[in-house]
Amino acid sequence: MRGASIIALAAVLLTLMFAVSSSLQCGRGVDPEKTLQAAFNASANVEFTAKQKWTWVMNGKRLQREIEVRLPGWQNFDQQAVELVRRNYTPLIEGEDTIAGRRTWVLRLKPHTKYRPWKQLWVDCKTGAVIAMRDWDSRNRIKSTMRTISISYMDVYAKPDQAAVDQLSKRGQSQAACSLQDIPHPRYVPRGYRLVRVRKISHLGSTQLVYSDGLYSLSVFLRFPDGQGGEQNKIKRAYDWGQGLVLSTPYAGRNIVVVGDLPLREIEHIARSIR
């Protein structure tokens, strides 16, 4: 009996050692930086149609939907987002998986700053296309997922002209910066975020400032309430809508709304810094 127990224990230990060894070797030899670059390139030069299953949390409810998408390559490329992702996240290979019959590398984008949302990407080993992903919020809870059920690749374009890409990126940055000269805006923005868009919403009489760290956005809405002054700089209670926090507060005759997946103290700091 004692000999049989020893043999059984040894078998269990060998099984565990093999499992650990396999998981460690799964991503061995794969360069996470090159895998991330492949995903960037695919967003510019790979066209495909796919059926995808999306799941997300909103207002305490878990929603799910299957959709068909067609990604048109170059039109989906954003050089400014690429620069921000490289600046704010470290890519890590976590292993490999099979999605919709395609071999993929599982890539984790780890934020440089604590208490920030982060993302896992399933990158097609051959094409670089992202065919699954999982988003985690700033409190380390899954807030949305996407998984490709079926996929059909249509075409691969030449790489985009880098000079044209750089010109578009600089033009967008300069236009956003100039727009801030005429309107109130936060004097404090969390590290890694950059203003990427200023949007006038005429029918609501408001302005939206959009900041991004490459993966996630932070929006600040400025609106003049009809006949409502409000108590200046009084922070109201924030609301968790499942994809981040929403905070509304009056300031200098305006209604300020800050929306982002950040800790409450950061959202409040942004709202109080608007001048």
C-alpha positions in Angstrom: 0.0 0.0 0.0 2.8 2.4 0.9 4.6 1.7 -2.4 1.4 2.3 -4.3 0.8 5.6 -2.5 4.3 6.8 -3.4 3.8 5.9 -7.0 0.5 7.8 -7.1 2.1 10.8 -5.5 4.9 10.8 -7.9 2.5 10.6 -10.9 0.6 13.6 -9.5 3.9 15.6 -9.1 5.0 14.7 -12.6 1.7 15.8 -14.0 1.9 19.2 -12.2 5.5 19.7 -13.4 4.5 19.0 -17.0 1.6 21.4 -16.8 3.8 24.2 -15.4 6.6 23.5 -17.9 4.1 23.6 -20.8 2.6 26.9 -19.6 6.1 28.5 -19.3 7.2 27.3 -22.7 4.0 28.3 -24.4 5.2 31.9 -25.0 8.9 31.1 -25.1 10.8 32.8 -28.0 7.9 35.1 -28.8 8.8 38.8 -28.8 5.9 40.7 -27.2 7.0 44.0 -28.8 6.9 42.4 -32.3 3.5 40.8 -31.5 2.2 44.2 -30.5 3.6 45.8 -33.7 2.0 43.0 -35.8 -1.4 43.9 -34.2 -0.8 47.6 -35.1 0.2 46.7 -38.6 -2.8 44.5 -39.1 -5.1 47.3 -38.1 -3.7 49.2 -41.1 -3.3 46.5 -43.8 -5.5 43.5 -43.0 -9.1 43.4 -44.2 -11.5 40.7 -42.9 -15.1 39.9 -42.2 -16.0 38.1 -38.9 -18.8 37.1 -36.7 -18.0 38.2 -33.1 -19.6 37.6 -29.7 -19.4 40.7 -27.4 -20.2 40.7 -23.7 -20.1 43.8 -21.5 -21.4 45.1 -18.1 -23.6 48.1 -18.0 -25.5 49.5 -15.1 -25.1 46.3 -13.2 -26.4 44.1 -16.0 -24.5 41.7 -18.2 -25.3 42.2 -21.8 -24.4 40.0 -24.7 -24.6 40.3 -28.5 -23.4 38.6 -31.6 -22.5 40.9 -34.5 -20.9 40.7 -38.0 -18.1 43.1 -38.7 -15.9 44.1 -41.6 -12.7 45.8 -40.8 -11.4 47.9 -43.7 -7.7 48.1 -43.0 -6.2 51.5 -43.4 -9.3 53.4 -42.3 -8.9 51.7 -38.9 -5.3 52.9 -38.3 -4.6 55.5 -35.6 -0.9 56.5 -35.3 -1.6 58.7 -32.2 -3.1 55.7 -30.3 -0.1 53.6 -31.3 2.3 56.1 -29.8 0.3 56.4 -26.6 0.0 52.6 -26.1 3.8 52.3 -26.4 4.3 55.1 -23.9 1.8 53.8 -21.3 1.7 50.0 -21.5 4.2 47.1 -21.4 3.3 44.1 -23.6 3.6 40.7 -22.1 3.1 37.3 -23.8 0.9 35.1 -21.5 0.7 32.0 -23.8 -1.2 30.8 -26.8 -4.7 29.8 -27.7 -7.0 28.8 -30.6 -9.8 31.2 -31.6 -12.1 30.4 -34.5 -9.6 27.8 -35.7 -6.8 30.3 -35.7 -3.6 30.0 -33.6 -3.1 33.1 -31.5 -0.7 34.6 -29.0 -2.3 35.9 -25.8 -0.9 39.4 -25.3 -1.4 41.3 -22.1 -1.0 45.1 -22.1 0.1 46.0 -18.6 -0.3 49.7 -17.6 2.7 51.6 -16.2 0.5 53.2 -13.6 -1.4 51.4 -10.9 -5.1 51.3 -10.6 -5.7 51.7 -14.4 -7.8 49.5 -16.7 -5.9 47.0 -18.8 -6.4 44.7 -21.7 -5.7 41.2 -23.0 -5.5 40.6 -26.8 -5.6 37.4 -28.8 -3.4 38.1 -31.8 -3.6 35.9 -34.9 -0.1 34.4 -35.3 -0.1 34.6 -39.1 -1.9 37.9 -39.8 -1.6 39.9 -36.6 -5.3 40.6 -36.4 -6.8 40.9 -33.0 -9.6 38.3 -33.0 -10.4 38.3 -29.2 -9.9 40.6 -26.3 -10.8 41.0 -22.7 -11.0 44.4 -20.8 -10.4 44.7 -17.1 -11.4 47.8 -15.2 -9.3 49.8 -12.7 -10.6 47.6 -9.9 -9.4 44.5 -11.8 -12.9 43.3 -12.8 -13.8 42.1 -16.3 -15.9 44.8 -17.9 -16.1 43.5 -21.5 -15.0 40.7 -23.8 -15.0 40.0 -27.5 -14.4 36.6 -29.1 -14.5 35.8 -32.8 -16.7 32.9 -33.8 -15.8 32.8 -37.5 -13.5 34.9 -39.7 -12.7 35.3 -43.4 -9.6 37.2 -44.5 -10.2 39.3 -47.6 -7.0 41.2 -48.4 -3.7 42.5 -47.1 -2.7 46.0 -48.2 0.7 47.5 -48.4 2.0 49.2 -45.2 0.7 52.8 -44.8 3.1 55.6 -45.9 4.8 56.6 -42.6 5.2 60.3 -43.6 1.4 60.6 -44.3 0.6 58.9 -41.0 2.9 61.3 -39.0 1.4 64.3 -40.7 -2.1 63.2 -39.8 -1.0 62.6 -36.2 0.6 66.0 -35.8 -2.3 67.8 -37.5 -4.8 66.2 -35.0 -2.6 67.1 -32.0 -2.2 70.7 -33.1 -5.9 71.2 -33.8 -6.9 69.8 -30.4 -4.4 72.0 -28.6 -5.6 75.2 -30.4 -9.2 74.4 -29.5 -8.4 74.6 -25.8 -7.5 78.2 -26.0 -11.2 79.2 -26.1 -12.8 76.9 -23.6 -12.4 75.8 -20.0 -10.5 72.6 -19.6 -8.8 70.5 -16.8 -5.5 71.7 -15.5 -5.0 68.2 -14.2 -5.1 65.1 -16.4 -3.8 61.7 -15.1 -0.3 60.7 -16.3 -0.3 59.2 -19.8 -3.5 60.8 -21.0 -3.4 63.2 -24.0 -6.1 65.4 -25.5 -7.0 63.8 -28.8 -10.3 65.4 -29.8 -12.5 68.4 -29.1 -16.1 67.9 -30.1 -18.9 70.5 -30.2 -22.4 69.0 -29.6 -24.6 71.8 -30.9 -28.0 70.3 -30.2 -27.0 69.9 -26.5 -25.2 73.2 -26.2 -22.1 71.3 -24.9 -18.5 70.6 -25.6 -16.7 67.2 -25.2 -13.0 67.0 -24.5 -11.7 63.5 -25.2 -8.4 62.4 -23.6 -6.8 59.0 -24.3 -3.9 56.8 -23.1 -4.0 54.8 -26.3 -6.4 52.1 -25.1 -9.0 53.9 -23.0 -10.6 57.3 -23.1 -11.5 60.0 -20.6 -14.3 62.5 -21.5 -15.0 65.8 -20.0 -18.4 67.4 -21.0 -19.0 71.2 -20.5 -22.5 72.4 -20.7 -24.4 75.6 -19.7 -27.6 74.5 -17.9 -30.7 76.5 -18.7 -31.1 79.0 -15.9 -29.0 76.9 -13.5 -26.0 78.4 -11.7 -25.5 75.8 -9.0 -23.1 75.9 -6.1 -19.5 76.3 -7.5 -17.1 73.4 -7.3 -19.3 71.2 -5.2 -18.6 67.6 -6.2 -21.7 65.3 -6.4 -21.6 61.6 -5.9 -20.1 59.6 -8.7 -22.0 56.8 -10.4 -20.5 53.5 -11.5 -22.2 52.5 -14.8 -20.2 49.3 -15.4 -17.6 50.7 -17.7 -16.2 53.4 -15.4 -17.3 56.3 -13.3 -19.6 59.2 -14.2 -19.3 62.4 -12.0 -21.5 65.4 -12.5 -20.9 68.7 -10.8 -21.8 72.4 -11.3 -18.9 74.9 -11.7 -19.0 78.6 -12.7 -22.4 78.3 -14.2 -21.6 75.2 -16.2 -22.6 71.6 -15.7 -19.4 69.5 -15.8 -19.5 65.8 -16.4 -16.4 63.6 -16.2 -16.5 60.0 -17.5 -13.7 57.6 -17.2 -12.5 54.3 -15.8 -10.3 55.7 -13.1 -10.3 55.8 -9.2 -12.8 58.2 -7.7 -10.0 60.5 -6.4 -8.7 61.0 -9.9 -12.1 61.8 -11.4 -12.7 64.3 -8.6 -9.3 65.9 -9.1 -10.0 66.3 -12.8 -13.4 68.0 -12.2 -12.0 70.4 -9.6 -9.1 71.4 -11.8 -11.3 72.8 -14.6 -10.7 76.5 -15.2 
